Amino acid sequence: MPILNPDYSSLNYEEISAAIGLKVKHMPMLIGSFLEESETIMGSLSDAIDAKNYADIKSHAHSIKGSAGNLKFNEIYEMAKEIELSATATDENFDYKAYFDAIKEAISTIPQ
């Protein structure tokens, strides 16, 4: 799968809330929690990538994948899935850093 360049700057809370079965009023809190937690997870993921610690890469990518999937941030989900699968296979040729950077950029487009 290629690296994606999503832009979440114009999120539609109504669409997301309908897709996940929650009330619109809960979306700012959920997205705020995602942004707060993803900052910590992405820091740990960066450290794991730098250390080539494939078990930790897999674990942190899995966390981002799950959270993004729950909120229907599908492109982030897909890129995190690619990282997770590659780390599971201990693929030394996969460009973890490029995917990490793409996910970080995508997260930065999510309004707070």
N, C-alpha and C positions, 0 to 999 in steps of 0.2 A: 504494500500500500504506500502511496506517496505521502509526503508530508503535506498536511493541509494547512491552510491559512484562514481559519474562520474569524469572523468579526461578530462578536456578541454585543456590540455597543447599543443595538436597538432591540433588546430583549422584549418580548411580549409576554408579560406575566400571565395574562389570561390564557394564552396558548399553552404555556408550560404547566400552569396549574391544572388545566383540563387534561393534559397528557398524563400527569402523574396522580391525578385524583385528589388534589388538595385545594383549599380555598386560596384565592388570590392574595388575601391579606397575610398569608403565611410566607409568601415568596420572598419578600425582602429579608426576612430572618433566615430562611434557608440558604439563600444565595450569599448572605453575609457570612454565615457559618462555613459554607463551602470555600469562600475566599480566604477566610481566616485559617481554616485547617489546611487548605492547599498550600499556603505559604510555608508552613512548617514541613509538610510532606515534600514539597518541591526542594526545600533546602536539604532534607535528608536524601532525596533522590539524587541531587547533584553530587553530594558527598559520596554516595554509593557508586555513581558512575565514575567519578574521579579515582576511586579505589578499586574499580573493576570488581566490586563485590556483587556478583550476579544474584545471590539469594536476596540481598537487600534491594537491589534494583527491581527484582521481580515483586517483592513485597510492597515497595512504595508505589510502583507503577500500578499494581493491583488496587491499591487504595485510591489513587487518583481516578482510575478507570471506573471503580464502583461509584464514587461520589459524582463524577461527571455523568455517568449513565443514569443515575437516579434523577438528575436534574435535566436530562435530555440535552446535555452538551455533547452531542453525538460525535463531533470531530475530535474533541479532546478525548473522549472515550476510545475512539478508534486508534488514535496515536498512542495512548497509554497501553492499549491492548498489544500493539506491535512491540512496544518496549518490553512488556511483560513476557510475551511469547519468545522474543529473542533472548531475554535473560534466562528463561526456563531452559532454552537450548544451549545456553552458554555461548552464544554467537559472538565471537570476538570481532567479526567484520561488520556488525550492525552499527550504524551511526547513532548511538544513544544520545550523544550531545546535540545533534541536529534535531532529533525528535523532542528532546527535553526543551530546547530553545523554542521550538514551535508551540509546544504546550504552554510554556511560560508566556509567550506572546499572546496566545489565544486567551489565556486567563486574564491577562492585563486588559483585554477589551471588554470584560464583563463589568458593567456599571455597579458602583458600590452604593 
